[in-house]
Amino acid sequence: MVASASSPKVQFNVYLPAELVRDLKHRAIDEGVSLSALVERIAAQYVSDTEGGTR
């Protein structure tokens, strides 16, 4: 199940390589969205793509 945009948000820490974080920040700016919104979209797409399969 993928949460909707109106679902309550929670904060958690994820450790990623600095270069990846930098690239994600630039991508978010290019798309005119927040970093959180971009990561949420990527994660939701991943979960949706893998539902019913092995994770």
mmJSON file of the N, C-alpha and C atoms, coordinates in Angstrom:
{"data_MODEL":{"atom_site":{
"group_PDB":["ATOM","ATOM","ATOM","ATOM","ATOM","ATOM","ATOM","ATOM","ATOM","ATOM","ATOM","ATOM","ATOM","ATOM","ATOM","ATOM","ATOM","ATOM","ATOM","ATOM","ATOM","ATOM","ATOM","ATOM","ATOM","ATOM","ATOM","ATOM","ATOM","ATOM","ATOM","ATOM","ATOM","ATOM","ATOM","ATOM","ATOM","ATOM","ATOM","ATOM","ATOM","ATOM","ATOM","ATOM","ATOM","ATOM","ATOM","ATOM","ATOM","ATOM","ATOM","ATOM","ATOM","ATOM","ATOM","ATOM","ATOM","ATOM","ATOM","ATOM","ATOM","ATOM","ATOM","ATOM","ATOM","ATOM","ATOM","ATOM","ATOM","ATOM","ATOM","ATOM","ATOM","ATOM","ATOM","ATOM","ATOM","ATOM","ATOM","ATOM","ATOM","ATOM","ATOM","ATOM","ATOM","ATOM","ATOM","ATOM","ATOM","ATOM","ATOM","ATOM","ATOM","ATOM","ATOM","ATOM","ATOM","ATOM","ATOM","ATOM","ATOM","ATOM","ATOM","ATOM","ATOM","ATOM","ATOM","ATOM","ATOM","ATOM","ATOM","ATOM","ATOM","ATOM","ATOM","ATOM","ATOM","ATOM","ATOM","ATOM","ATOM","ATOM","ATOM","ATOM","ATOM","ATOM","ATOM","ATOM","ATOM","ATOM","ATOM","ATOM","ATOM","ATOM","ATOM","ATOM","ATOM","ATOM","ATOM","ATOM","ATOM","ATOM","ATOM","ATOM","ATOM","ATOM","ATOM","ATOM","ATOM","ATOM","ATOM","ATOM","ATOM","ATOM","ATOM","ATOM","ATOM","ATOM","ATOM","ATOM","ATOM","ATOM","ATOM","ATOM","ATOM"],
"id":[1,2,3,4,5,6,7,8,9,10,11,12,13,14,15,16,17,18,19,20,21,22,23,24,25,26,27,28,29,30,31,32,33,34,35,36,37,38,39,40,41,42,43,44,45,46,47,48,49,50,51,52,53,54,55,56,57,58,59,60,61,62,63,64,65,66,67,68,69,70,71,72,73,74,75,76,77,78,79,80,81,82,83,84,85,86,87,88,89,90,91,92,93,94,95,96,97,98,99,100,101,102,103,104,105,106,107,108,109,110,111,112,113,114,115,116,117,118,119,120,121,122,123,124,125,126,127,128,129,130,131,132,133,134,135,136,137,138,139,140,141,142,143,144,145,146,147,148,149,150,151,152,153,154,155,156,157,158,159,160,161,162,163,164,165],
"type_symbol":["N","C","C","N","C","C","N","C","C","N","C","C","N","C","C","N","C","C","N","C","C","N","C","C","N","C","C","N","C","C","N","C","C","N","C","C","N","C","C","N","C","C","N","C","C","N","C","C","N","C","C","N","C","C","N","C","C","N","C","C","N","C","C","N","C","C","N","C","C","N","C","C","N","C","C","N","C","C","N","C","C","N","C","C","N","C","C","N","C","C","N","C","C","N","C","C","N","C","C","N","C","C","N","C","C","N","C","C","N","C","C","N","C","C","N","C","C","N","C","C","N","C","C","N","C","C","N","C","C","N","C","C","N","C","C","N","C","C","N","C","C","N","C","C","N","C","C","N","C","C","N","C","C","N","C","C","N","C","C","N","C","C","N","C","C"],
"label_atom_id":["N","CA","C","N","CA","C","N","CA","C","N","CA","C","N","CA","C","N","CA","C","N","CA","C","N","CA","C","N","CA","C","N","CA","C","N","CA","C","N","CA","C","N","CA","C","N","CA","C","N","CA","C","N","CA","C","N","CA","C","N","CA","C","N","CA","C","N","CA","C","N","CA","C","N","CA","C","N","CA","C","N","CA","C","N","CA","C","N","CA","C","N","CA","C","N","CA","C","N","CA","C","N","CA","C","N","CA","C","N","CA","C","N","CA","C","N","CA","C","N","CA","C","N","CA","C","N","CA","C","N","CA","C","N","CA","C","N","CA","C","N","CA","C","N","CA","C","N","CA","C","N","CA","C","N","CA","C","N","CA","C","N","CA","C","N","CA","C","N","CA","C","N","CA","C","N","CA","C","N","CA","C","N","CA","C","N","CA","C","N","CA","C"],
"label_alt_id":[null,null,null,null,null,null,null,null,null,null,null,null,null,null,null,null,null,null,null,null,null,null,null,null,null,null,null,null,null,null,null,null,null,null,null,null,null,null,null,null,null,null,null,null,null,null,null,null,null,null,null,null,null,null,null,null,null,null,null,null,null,null,null,null,null,null,null,null,null,null,null,null,null,null,null,null,null,null,null,null,null,null,null,null,null,null,null,null,null,null,null,null,null,null,null,null,null,null,null,null,null,null,null,null,null,null,null,null,null,null,null,null,null,null,null,null,null,null,null,null,null,null,null,null,null,null,null,null,null,null,null,null,null,null,null,null,null,null,null,null,null,null,null,null,null,null,null,null,null,null,null,null,null,null,null,null,null,null,null,null,null,null,null,null,null],
"label_comp_id":["MET","MET","MET","VAL","VAL","VAL","ALA","ALA","ALA","SER","SER","SER","ALA","ALA","ALA","SER","SER","SER","SER","SER","SER","PRO","PRO","PRO","LYS","LYS","LYS","VAL","VAL","VAL","GLN","GLN","GLN","PHE","PHE","PHE","ASN","ASN","ASN","VAL","VAL","VAL","TYR","TYR","TYR","LEU","LEU","LEU","PRO","PRO","PRO","ALA","ALA","ALA","GLU","GLU","GLU","LEU","LEU","LEU","VAL","VAL","VAL","ARG","ARG","ARG","ASP","ASP","ASP","LEU","LEU","LEU","LYS","LYS","LYS","HIS","HIS","HIS","ARG","ARG","ARG","ALA","ALA","ALA","ILE","ILE","ILE","ASP","ASP","ASP","GLU","GLU","GLU","GLY","GLY","GLY","VAL","VAL","VAL","SER","SER","SER","LEU","LEU","LEU","SER","SER","SER","ALA","ALA","ALA","LEU","LEU","LEU","VAL","VAL","VAL","GLU","GLU","GLU","ARG","ARG","ARG","ILE","ILE","ILE","ALA","ALA","ALA","ALA","ALA","ALA","GLN","GLN","GLN","TYR","TYR","TYR","VAL","VAL","VAL","SER","SER","SER","ASP","ASP","ASP","THR","THR","THR","GLU","GLU","GLU","GLY","GLY","GLY","GLY","GLY","GLY","THR","THR","THR","ARG","ARG","ARG"],
"label_asym_id":["A","A","A","A","A","A","A","A","A","A","A","A","A","A","A","A","A","A","A","A","A","A","A","A","A","A","A","A","A","A","A","A","A","A","A","A","A","A","A","A","A","A","A","A","A","A","A","A","A","A","A","A","A","A","A","A","A","A","A","A","A","A","A","A","A","A","A","A","A","A","A","A","A","A","A","A","A","A","A","A","A","A","A","A","A","A","A","A","A","A","A","A","A","A","A","A","A","A","A","A","A","A","A","A","A","A","A","A","A","A","A","A","A","A","A","A","A","A","A","A","A","A","A","A","A","A","A","A","A","A","A","A","A","A","A","A","A","A","A","A","A","A","A","A","A","A","A","A","A","A","A","A","A","A","A","A","A","A","A","A","A","A","A","A","A"],
"label_entity_id":["1","1","1","1","1","1","1","1","1","1","1","1","1","1","1","1","1","1","1","1","1","1","1","1","1","1","1","1","1","1","1","1","1","1","1","1","1","1","1","1","1","1","1","1","1","1","1","1","1","1","1","1","1","1","1","1","1","1","1","1","1","1","1","1","1","1","1","1","1","1","1","1","1","1","1","1","1","1","1","1","1","1","1","1","1","1","1","1","1","1","1","1","1","1","1","1","1","1","1","1","1","1","1","1","1","1","1","1","1","1","1","1","1","1","1","1","1","1","1","1","1","1","1","1","1","1","1","1","1","1","1","1","1","1","1","1","1","1","1","1","1","1","1","1","1","1","1","1","1","1","1","1","1","1","1","1","1","1","1","1","1","1","1","1","1"],
"label_seq_id":[1,1,1,2,2,2,3,3,3,4,4,4,5,5,5,6,6,6,7,7,7,8,8,8,9,9,9,10,10,10,11,11,11,12,12,12,13,13,13,14,14,14,15,15,15,16,16,16,17,17,17,18,18,18,19,19,19,20,20,20,21,21,21,22,22,22,23,23,23,24,24,24,25,25,25,26,26,26,27,27,27,28,28,28,29,29,29,30,30,30,31,31,31,32,32,32,33,33,33,34,34,34,35,35,35,36,36,36,37,37,37,38,38,38,39,39,39,40,40,40,41,41,41,42,42,42,43,43,43,44,44,44,45,45,45,46,46,46,47,47,47,48,48,48,49,49,49,50,50,50,51,51,51,52,52,52,53,53,53,54,54,54,55,55,55],
"pdbx_PDB_ins_code":[null,null,null,null,null,null,null,null,null,null,null,null,null,null,null,null,null,null,null,null,null,null,null,null,null,null,null,null,null,null,null,null,null,null,null,null,null,null,null,null,null,null,null,null,null,null,null,null,null,null,null,null,null,null,null,null,null,null,null,null,null,null,null,null,null,null,null,null,null,null,null,null,null,null,null,null,null,null,null,null,null,null,null,null,null,null,null,null,null,null,null,null,null,null,null,null,null,null,null,null,null,null,null,null,null,null,null,null,null,null,null,null,null,null,null,null,null,null,null,null,null,null,null,null,null,null,null,null,null,null,null,null,null,null,null,null,null,null,null,null,null,null,null,null,null,null,null,null,null,null,null,null,null,null,null,null,null,null,null,null,null,null,null,null,null],
"Cartn_x":[0.846,0.0,0.881,0.603,1.355,0.509,1.127,0.418,0.098,-0.995,-1.338,-0.605,-0.606,0.08,-0.511,-1.774,-2.412,-2.169,-1.456,-1.161,-0.25,-0.388,0.524,1.974,2.859,4.28,5.038,6.077,7.0,8.406,9.292,10.685,11.538,12.51,13.478,14.789,15.861,17.185,17.616,18.203,18.751,20.148,21.115,22.476,22.772,23.102,23.38,24.72,25.341,26.591,26.357,27.311,27.185,26.898,27.542,27.337,25.891,25.301,23.91,22.977,23.224,22.397,22.489,23.686,23.88,23.099,23.192,22.472,20.958,20.474,19.045,18.585,19.383,19.046,18.969,19.931,19.924,18.705,18.377,17.219,15.938,15.815,14.636,14.504,15.607,15.587,15.167,15.746,15.417,13.933,13.347,11.934,11.01,11.577,10.767,9.995,10.572,9.933,10.924,10.399,11.286,12.022,13.135,13.879,13.001,12.243,11.341,10.315,9.735,8.734,9.348,10.557,11.232,11.511,12.063,12.384,11.102,10.049,8.771,8.267,8.32,7.861,8.681,10.002,10.882,10.574,10.438,10.173,8.801,7.794,6.45,6.443,7.168,7.244,7.925,8.992,9.698,8.772,8.065,7.158,6.055,5.51,4.457,4.969,6.167,6.758,7.073,7.342,7.754,6.641,5.441,4.333,4.046,3.885,3.615,4.859,5.981,7.237,8.076,9.287,10.173,10.817,11.0,11.601,12.95],
"Cartn_y":[-1.185,0.0,1.234,2.168,3.415,4.51,5.302,6.38,7.508,8.204,9.345,10.584,11.624,12.867,13.503,13.184,13.78,12.975,11.864,11.051,11.813,11.557,12.203,11.83,12.756,12.544,12.239,11.434,11.173,11.409,11.69,11.949,10.76,10.408,9.386,9.689,9.179,9.441,8.305,8.679,7.726,8.216,7.327,7.695,7.273,8.256,8.034,8.669,8.221,8.851,10.332,11.166,12.615,12.974,12.28,12.58,12.313,11.232,10.921,11.982,12.413,13.456,14.735,15.086,16.287,16.167,15.012,14.8,14.874,14.299,14.361,15.799,16.565,17.972,18.747,18.537,19.228,18.812,17.529,17.033,17.659,17.748,18.365,19.822,20.545,21.94,22.029,21.169,21.166,20.9,20.046,19.692,20.638,21.552,22.511,21.905,20.864,20.221,20.167,19.89,19.748,18.415,18.332,17.075,15.982,16.314,15.331,14.82,15.71,15.304,14.4,14.716,13.891,12.498,12.424,11.121,10.331,11.008,10.326,9.721,10.479,9.982,8.776,8.86,7.755,6.512,6.681,5.54,4.927,5.777,5.274,4.502,4.995,4.296,2.944,2.91,1.645,0.63,1.065,0.157,-0.313,0.598,0.234,-0.768,-0.553,-1.448,-2.828,-2.915,-4.182,-4.889,-4.3,-4.952,-6.301,-7.299,-8.634,-9.404,-8.725,-9.381,-9.495,-9.947,-10.025,-8.673,-8.324,-7.019,-7.221],
"Cartn_z":[0.0,0.0,0.0,-0.873,-0.954,-0.329,0.543,1.226,0.248,0.495,-0.34,0.162,-0.657,-0.306,0.951,1.265,2.438,3.712,3.612,4.792,5.744,7.063,8.009,7.687,7.897,7.601,8.886,8.76,9.856,9.341,10.238,9.873,10.287,9.421,9.777,9.069,9.612,9.054,8.145,7.033,6.085,5.736,5.761,5.424,3.999,3.168,1.76,1.408,0.34,-0.095,-0.422,-0.061,-0.248,-1.704,-2.631,-4.05,-4.465,-3.956,-4.271,-3.712,-2.487,-1.872,-2.696,-3.104,-3.923,-5.233,-5.878,-7.142,-6.934,-5.839,-5.54,-5.301,-4.569,-4.318,-5.622,-6.501,-7.793,-8.62,-8.608,-9.354,-8.818,-7.487,-6.881,-7.316,-7.31,-7.75,-9.21,-10.051,-11.478,-11.717,-10.888,-11.039,-10.274,-9.497,-8.762,-7.607,-6.993,-5.849,-4.693,-3.503,-2.352,-2.432,-1.73,-1.662,-1.066,-0.04,0.576,-0.42,-1.207,-2.192,-3.248,-3.682,-4.678,-4.132,-2.932,-2.335,-2.069,-1.631,-1.414,-2.721,-3.8,-5.095,-5.551,-5.399,-5.795,-4.964,-3.652,-2.768,-3.058,-3.275,-3.569,-4.884,-5.872,-7.157,-6.995,-6.205,-5.956,-5.294,-4.27,-3.553,-4.499,-5.285,-6.229,-7.258,-7.755,-8.763,-8.209,-6.903,-6.316,-5.554,-5.482,-4.778,-5.418,-4.587,-5.081,-5.431,-5.486,-5.776,-4.521,-4.668,-3.522,-3.316,-2.089,-1.76,-1.157],
"occupancy":[1.0,1.0,1.0,1.0,1.0,1.0,1.0,1.0,1.0,1.0,1.0,1.0,1.0,1.0,1.0,1.0,1.0,1.0,1.0,1.0,1.0,1.0,1.0,1.0,1.0,1.0,1.0,1.0,1.0,1.0,1.0,1.0,1.0,1.0,1.0,1.0,1.0,1.0,1.0,1.0,1.0,1.0,1.0,1.0,1.0,1.0,1.0,1.0,1.0,1.0,1.0,1.0,1.0,1.0,1.0,1.0,1.0,1.0,1.0,1.0,1.0,1.0,1.0,1.0,1.0,1.0,1.0,1.0,1.0,1.0,1.0,1.0,1.0,1.0,1.0,1.0,1.0,1.0,1.0,1.0,1.0,1.0,1.0,1.0,1.0,1.0,1.0,1.0,1.0,1.0,1.0,1.0,1.0,1.0,1.0,1.0,1.0,1.0,1.0,1.0,1.0,1.0,1.0,1.0,1.0,1.0,1.0,1.0,1.0,1.0,1.0,1.0,1.0,1.0,1.0,1.0,1.0,1.0,1.0,1.0,1.0,1.0,1.0,1.0,1.0,1.0,1.0,1.0,1.0,1.0,1.0,1.0,1.0,1.0,1.0,1.0,1.0,1.0,1.0,1.0,1.0,1.0,1.0,1.0,1.0,1.0,1.0,1.0,1.0,1.0,1.0,1.0,1.0,1.0,1.0,1.0,1.0,1.0,1.0,1.0,1.0,1.0,1.0,1.0,1.0],
"B_iso_or_equiv":[0.0,0.0,0.0,0.0,0.0,0.0,0.0,0.0,0.0,0.0,0.0,0.0,0.0,0.0,0.0,0.0,0.0,0.0,0.0,0.0,0.0,0.0,0.0,0.0,0.0,0.0,0.0,0.0,0.0,0.0,0.0,0.0,0.0,0.0,0.0,0.0,0.0,0.0,0.0,0.0,0.0,0.0,0.0,0.0,0.0,0.0,0.0,0.0,0.0,0.0,0.0,0.0,0.0,0.0,0.0,0.0,0.0,0.0,0.0,0.0,0.0,0.0,0.0,0.0,0.0,0.0,0.0,0.0,0.0,0.0,0.0,0.0,0.0,0.0,0.0,0.0,0.0,0.0,0.0,0.0,0.0,0.0,0.0,0.0,0.0,0.0,0.0,0.0,0.0,0.0,0.0,0.0,0.0,0.0,0.0,0.0,0.0,0.0,0.0,0.0,0.0,0.0,0.0,0.0,0.0,0.0,0.0,0.0,0.0,0.0,0.0,0.0,0.0,0.0,0.0,0.0,0.0,0.0,0.0,0.0,0.0,0.0,0.0,0.0,0.0,0.0,0.0,0.0,0.0,0.0,0.0,0.0,0.0,0.0,0.0,0.0,0.0,0.0,0.0,0.0,0.0,0.0,0.0,0.0,0.0,0.0,0.0,0.0,0.0,0.0,0.0,0.0,0.0,0.0,0.0,0.0,0.0,0.0,0.0,0.0,0.0,0.0,0.0,0.0,0.0],
"pdbx_formal_charge":[null,null,null,null,null,null,null,null,null,null,null,null,null,null,null,null,null,null,null,null,null,null,null,null,null,null,null,null,null,null,null,null,null,null,null,null,null,null,null,null,null,null,null,null,null,null,null,null,null,null,null,null,null,null,null,null,null,null,null,null,null,null,null,null,null,null,null,null,null,null,null,null,null,null,null,null,null,null,null,null,null,null,null,null,null,null,null,null,null,null,null,null,null,null,null,null,null,null,null,null,null,null,null,null,null,null,null,null,null,null,null,null,null,null,null,null,null,null,null,null,null,null,null,null,null,null,null,null,null,null,null,null,null,null,null,null,null,null,null,null,null,null,null,null,null,null,null,null,null,null,null,null,null,null,null,null,null,null,null,null,null,null,null,null,null],
"auth_seq_id":[1,1,1,2,2,2,3,3,3,4,4,4,5,5,5,6,6,6,7,7,7,8,8,8,9,9,9,10,10,10,11,11,11,12,12,12,13,13,13,14,14,14,15,15,15,16,16,16,17,17,17,18,18,18,19,19,19,20,20,20,21,21,21,22,22,22,23,23,23,24,24,24,25,25,25,26,26,26,27,27,27,28,28,28,29,29,29,30,30,30,31,31,31,32,32,32,33,33,33,34,34,34,35,35,35,36,36,36,37,37,37,38,38,38,39,39,39,40,40,40,41,41,41,42,42,42,43,43,43,44,44,44,45,45,45,46,46,46,47,47,47,48,48,48,49,49,49,50,50,50,51,51,51,52,52,52,53,53,53,54,54,54,55,55,55],
"auth_comp_id":["MET","MET","MET","VAL","VAL","VAL","ALA","ALA","ALA","SER","SER","SER","ALA","ALA","ALA","SER","SER","SER","SER","SER","SER","PRO","PRO","PRO","LYS","LYS","LYS","VAL","VAL","VAL","GLN","GLN","GLN","PHE","PHE","PHE","ASN","ASN","ASN","VAL","VAL","VAL","TYR","TYR","TYR","LEU","LEU","LEU","PRO","PRO","PRO","ALA","ALA","ALA","GLU","GLU","GLU","LEU","LEU","LEU","VAL","VAL","VAL","ARG","ARG","ARG","ASP","ASP","ASP","LEU","LEU","LEU","LYS","LYS","LYS","HIS","HIS","HIS","ARG","ARG","ARG","ALA","ALA","ALA","ILE","ILE","ILE","ASP","ASP","ASP","GLU","GLU","GLU","GLY","GLY","GLY","VAL","VAL","VAL","SER","SER","SER","LEU","LEU","LEU","SER","SER","SER","ALA","ALA","ALA","LEU","LEU","LEU","VAL","VAL","VAL","GLU","GLU","GLU","ARG","ARG","ARG","ILE","ILE","ILE","ALA","ALA","ALA","ALA","ALA","ALA","GLN","GLN","GLN","TYR","TYR","TYR","VAL","VAL","VAL","SER","SER","SER","ASP","ASP","ASP","THR","THR","THR","GLU","GLU","GLU","GLY","GLY","GLY","GLY","GLY","GLY","THR","THR","THR","ARG","ARG","ARG"],
"auth_asym_id":["A","A","A","A","A","A","A","A","A","A","A","A","A","A","A","A","A","A","A","A","A","A","A","A","A","A","A","A","A","A","A","A","A","A","A","A","A","A","A","A","A","A","A","A","A","A","A","A","A","A","A","A","A","A","A","A","A","A","A","A","A","A","A","A","A","A","A","A","A","A","A","A","A","A","A","A","A","A","A","A","A","A","A","A","A","A","A","A","A","A","A","A","A","A","A","A","A","A","A","A","A","A","A","A","A","A","A","A","A","A","A","A","A","A","A","A","A","A","A","A","A","A","A","A","A","A","A","A","A","A","A","A","A","A","A","A","A","A","A","A","A","A","A","A","A","A","A","A","A","A","A","A","A","A","A","A","A","A","A","A","A","A","A","A","A"],
"auth_atom_id":["N","CA","C","N","CA","C","N","CA","C","N","CA","C","N","CA","C","N","CA","C","N","CA","C","N","CA","C","N","CA","C","N","CA","C","N","CA","C","N","CA","C","N","CA","C","N","CA","C","N","CA","C","N","CA","C","N","CA","C","N","CA","C","N","CA","C","N","CA","C","N","CA","C","N","CA","C","N","CA","C","N","CA","C","N","CA","C","N","CA","C","N","CA","C","N","CA","C","N","CA","C","N","CA","C","N","CA","C","N","CA","C","N","CA","C","N","CA","C","N","CA","C","N","CA","C","N","CA","C","N","CA","C","N","CA","C","N","CA","C","N","CA","C","N","CA","C","N","CA","C","N","CA","C","N","CA","C","N","CA","C","N","CA","C","N","CA","C","N","CA","C","N","CA","C","N","CA","C","N","CA","C","N","CA","C","N","CA","C","N","CA","C"],
"pdbx_PDB_model_num":[1,1,1,1,1,1,1,1,1,1,1,1,1,1,1,1,1,1,1,1,1,1,1,1,1,1,1,1,1,1,1,1,1,1,1,1,1,1,1,1,1,1,1,1,1,1,1,1,1,1,1,1,1,1,1,1,1,1,1,1,1,1,1,1,1,1,1,1,1,1,1,1,1,1,1,1,1,1,1,1,1,1,1,1,1,1,1,1,1,1,1,1,1,1,1,1,1,1,1,1,1,1,1,1,1,1,1,1,1,1,1,1,1,1,1,1,1,1,1,1,1,1,1,1,1,1,1,1,1,1,1,1,1,1,1,1,1,1,1,1,1,1,1,1,1,1,1,1,1,1,1,1,1,1,1,1,1,1,1,1,1,1,1,1,1]
}}}
